[in-house]
Amino acid sequence: MSDAEPPAPRGPNVVPMLRRLGEAVRTIIGLVHSVEQLKNRNDVLTTKVDELQRKIDQQAGQLEVLLRFVSGALDDKIEKRAEAAARAAVADLEKKRREKPSGKR
């Protein structure tokens, strides 16, 4: 019955080693917790970025429609002014031709 040997006495380095091991475990647990928080924050930010991208796409579409409208309106206005200028030039030429005395007879 007394064949069992008593446990070996702890060396003087065991307590500091256990303390460092505990600090390492605490650091790892803290890092795991931080990673989980970052994952959650990343999910929230990804959702927000997706929402903002949808809004940007929608506004880009609206801007494209407005640009087409303005461009069309300007093209129409330019065309009307060009036609008016051409009519005025033709009328001016006709007027000058009528006023010119015909020297040939």
Secondary structure, 3 states (H helix, E strand, C coil): CCCCCCCCCCCCCHHHHHHHHHHHHHHHHHHHHHHHHHHHHHHHHHHHHHHHHHHHHHHHHHHHHHHHHHHHHHHHHHHHHHHHHHHHHHHHHHHHHHHCCCCCC
